[in-house]
Amino acid sequence: MFAEWYKPDFPSDKLPKMSEPSQLMTENTRSDLYVALPVLSQGKKWVLLYSTWRHDISLSTLYRISNLCPGLSLLVVGDRKGAVFGGLVEAPLKPSTKKRYQGSNDTFVFTNTPGRPVIYRPTGVNRYFTLCSTEYLALGGGNHFALYLDSDLLNGSSLASETYGNSCLSHTQEFEVKEIELWGFVYASEYEEAISMLRTEAPGICRWFILPLILPGIKCLSLQGELCGWTCFYIGVAAVAFVCSYYHLKPNDGHLVWDRLPVSYIIPHI
């Protein structure tokens, strides 16, 4: 079993900047994973490429967004029993209808089920690092996958794999997914450009606005300011629709101010 246990803590104040806080990793977990990264990935800033609480809960979306940051990326999975596990993969993740593996010896899988991350590196038995099917995503191989996620990113499984010599990464062999994150690593000079590209991957109205209203506790947005801004924007849209309809049913100069008021309100939020 090619496992690395309990690496010394890396000072959290020296960890590279993250584009936003992780919903799955504590600073201690990130410290242990950081020192396990290949040297070329250390020192780079961490950018959240994909998460199930921000984007569509879809494997195809994860594949597509992975193209924005080629190179090593960290896939982090949290299940409903509190386990956090995943692996280092090579992006872009290219889906195929054929059983075609990708990746290199720089990859690994990990789990925090013992209480602190344990890293499993390639054993050299095979090169079944990452399998990107249109129906599922799998890490490791041989007799079993080290990590398997279905196309809906709702369920998965973990068993011992020959590729990494790992034991089961989750508390049980089959698990329900709570959240998934995919983190990319970029140089400081590329950070702002990466953030700008990710902003174009805005979720739909449902996840930005409707779901937070129906389920206030849902983690659709990482920043409270984002929720406030989009809420004000869509309130303005609704007001424009209502008041303009009222004005055009009985148009007159006295009602004109009500036609213009919501438009004036919504413009600053665009």
C-alpha positions in Angstrom: 0.0 0.0 0.0 1.7 3.2 -1.2 0.2 5.5 1.4 1.6 8.7 3.0 0.4 9.3 6.5 0.3 12.4 8.7 2.6 14.8 7.0 3.8 17.7 9.2 1.5 20.7 9.1 2.4 23.3 6.6 1.8 26.8 8.1 -1.6 27.9 7.0 -0.5 31.5 6.8 2.0 30.5 4.1 -0.5 28.6 2.0 -1.2 30.1 -1.5 -4.3 32.2 -1.9 -7.7 30.6 -2.8 -10.2 32.3 -5.1 -12.8 31.6 -2.4 -13.2 29.4 0.7 -13.6 25.6 0.3 -16.9 24.1 1.5 -15.1 20.8 2.0 -11.5 21.3 3.0 -10.3 22.7 6.4 -7.0 24.6 6.4 -5.4 21.6 8.0 -6.6 19.3 5.2 -5.4 21.8 2.6 -2.0 22.0 4.3 -1.6 18.2 4.1 -2.7 18.1 0.5 -0.5 21.1 -0.5 2.7 19.4 0.6 1.6 16.3 -1.4 1.4 18.3 -4.6 4.2 18.0 -7.2 6.7 20.8 -6.7 5.7 22.6 -9.9 2.1 23.0 -8.5 3.2 24.3 -5.1 3.3 28.1 -4.8 0.5 28.5 -7.3 -2.8 30.1 -6.4 -5.9 27.9 -6.0 -8.9 28.6 -8.2 -12.3 27.0 -7.8 -13.1 25.8 -11.2 -16.3 23.8 -10.5 -18.5 23.0 -7.5 -21.9 21.4 -7.3 -23.2 24.2 -5.0 -22.3 26.9 -7.6 -22.8 25.2 -11.0 -25.1 22.6 -12.5 -24.9 19.2 -10.8 -23.7 17.6 -14.0 -20.6 15.6 -15.0 -20.7 17.2 -18.5 -20.4 20.7 -16.9 -17.4 19.5 -14.8 -15.7 18.2 -17.9 -16.4 21.4 -19.8 -15.1 23.7 -17.1 -12.0 21.7 -16.6 -10.9 23.0 -20.0 -10.4 26.5 -18.6 -7.4 25.5 -16.5 -5.2 22.8 -18.2 -2.8 21.0 -15.9 -3.1 19.3 -12.6 -6.4 19.8 -10.7 -7.6 18.6 -7.4 -11.0 16.8 -7.3 -12.5 16.9 -3.8 -15.6 14.9 -2.9 -17.7 15.1 0.3 -20.2 12.5 1.1 -23.2 12.6 3.4 -21.4 10.7 6.2 -18.8 13.4 6.6 -15.9 11.9 4.7 -13.8 14.0 2.4 -11.8 12.3 -0.3 -10.8 12.6 -4.0 -7.7 12.8 -6.1 -5.2 14.8 -8.1 -6.2 14.6 -11.8 -4.9 16.1 -15.1 -7.1 18.6 -16.8 -8.7 19.0 -19.2 -10.8 16.0 -18.4 -11.7 14.7 -21.9 -14.9 12.5 -22.0 -14.9 9.6 -24.3 -17.3 6.8 -25.3 -14.3 4.4 -25.3 -12.4 3.1 -22.2 -9.5 5.4 -22.5 -7.5 6.4 -19.5 -5.6 9.7 -19.1 -3.2 11.1 -16.5 0.3 10.5 -15.2 2.4 9.4 -12.2 1.9 12.8 -10.7 -1.7 12.0 -9.8 -2.8 10.5 -6.5 -6.0 9.7 -4.5 -6.6 10.7 -0.9 -9.0 10.3 2.0 -9.5 11.9 5.4 -11.5 9.1 6.9 -8.8 8.3 9.5 -9.1 11.9 10.7 -6.4 13.4 8.6 -5.6 13.1 4.9 -3.9 9.9 3.7 -2.3 10.1 0.3 -2.1 7.1 -2.1 0.3 7.4 -5.0 0.6 5.2 -8.1 2.0 1.8 -7.4 3.3 1.3 -11.0 1.2 -1.8 -11.6 -0.8 0.0 -14.3 -1.5 3.4 -15.7 -5.2 3.5 -15.1 -5.2 7.0 -13.6 -8.3 8.7 -14.7 -11.2 7.4 -16.9 -13.5 10.1 -18.2 -16.6 8.4 -19.6 -19.7 10.2 -20.8 -21.5 8.0 -18.2 -19.2 8.3 -15.2 -15.8 9.6 -13.9 -13.4 7.1 -12.3 -10.0 7.3 -10.7 -7.7 4.3 -10.5 -8.4 0.9 -11.9 -7.5 -2.8 -12.1 -10.0 -5.0 -10.4 -11.9 -2.0 -9.1 -12.0 1.8 -9.2 -10.5 3.8 -6.4 -13.2 6.4 -6.9 -16.3 6.2 -9.1 -18.9 9.1 -9.7 -22.0 8.7 -11.8 -23.1 11.1 -14.5 -25.5 12.9 -12.1 -22.8 13.4 -9.5 -25.2 12.2 -6.9 -23.9 8.7 -6.1 -20.5 7.0 -6.1 -18.4 4.1 -4.9 -14.9 3.4 -3.7 -12.9 0.2 -3.6 -9.3 -0.9 -3.4 -7.5 -0.2 -6.8 -4.3 -1.7 -8.1 -3.4 1.7 -9.6 -3.0 3.4 -6.2 -2.9 0.5 -3.8 -5.6 2.3 -1.8 -8.2 1.1 0.6 -11.8 2.3 0.4 -11.7 6.1 0.4 -15.2 6.7 1.9 -16.7 5.3 5.0 -18.7 2.7 3.0 -18.1 1.3 -0.5 -21.1 3.1 -1.9 -21.9 6.6 -0.9 -24.2 9.6 -1.6 -22.5 12.7 -2.8 -23.0 15.9 -0.7 -20.7 18.3 -2.6 -17.9 18.2 -5.2 -15.2 20.7 -5.9 -12.6 20.9 -8.6 -9.6 23.2 -7.9 -7.1 24.4 -10.5 -3.6 25.8 -9.8 -2.4 29.0 -11.6 0.6 31.3 -11.4 0.0 34.7 -9.8 0.4 36.4 -13.2 -2.5 34.3 -14.6 -4.8 34.5 -11.6 -6.9 37.5 -12.6 -7.4 36.2 -16.1 -8.5 32.8 -14.7 -11.0 34.5 -12.4 -12.4 36.6 -15.3 -12.9 33.5 -17.4 -14.7 31.7 -14.6 -17.1 34.7 -14.2 -18.4 33.9 -17.7 -19.5 30.5 -16.3 -22.4 32.2 -14.5 -25.1 29.7 -13.3 -28.7 30.1 -14.5 -31.4 32.1 -12.8 -32.6 29.1 -10.9 -29.4 28.5 -8.9 -28.6 32.2 -8.5 -32.0 33.5 -7.4 -35.0 31.1 -7.2 -33.3 28.3 -5.1 -31.9 30.7 -2.4 -35.4 32.1 -1.9 -37.1 28.7 -1.7 -34.3 27.2 0.4 -32.5 29.9 2.2 -29.8 27.6 3.6 -28.7 26.4 0.2 -25.1 27.1 -0.7 -25.6 28.4 -4.2 -23.4 31.5 -3.7 -20.1 31.8 -1.9 -20.4 35.5 -1.3 -23.3 37.2 0.4 -22.7 40.2 -1.8 -23.4 38.1 -4.9 -26.7 36.9 -3.5 -27.7 40.5 -2.6 -26.8 41.9 -6.0 -28.6 39.3 -8.0 -31.6 39.5 -5.7 -31.9 43.2 -6.3 -31.5 42.7 -10.0 -34.3 40.2 -10.3 -36.6 42.2 -8.0 -36.1 45.1 -10.5 -36.9 42.8 -13.4 -40.1 41.7 -11.8 -41.0 45.3 -10.9 -40.4 46.5 -14.5 -42.7 43.8 -15.9 -45.5 44.6 -13.4 -45.4 48.4 -13.5 -44.9 48.6 -17.3 -47.9 46.4 -17.8 -49.9 48.7 -15.5 -48.8 51.8 -17.3 -49.5 50.5 -20.8 -53.0 49.3 -19.8 -54.0 53.0 -19.0 -51.2 55.2 -20.3 -51.2 58.8 -19.1 -48.6 61.4 -18.0 -49.5 60.9 -14.3 -48.6 57.2 -14.4 -45.4 57.8 -16.4 -43.2 58.1 -13.3 -44.2 54.5 -12.3 -43.1 53.2 -15.7 -39.7 54.9 -15.3 -39.0 54.2 -11.6 -38.2 50.4 -11.8 -36.1 51.0 -14.9 -34.0 53.5 -13.0 -33.7 51.1 -10.1 -32.5 48.1 -12.2 -29.9 49.9 -14.3 -27.3 50.2 -11.5 -27.6 46.4 -10.9 -26.8 45.4 -14.4 
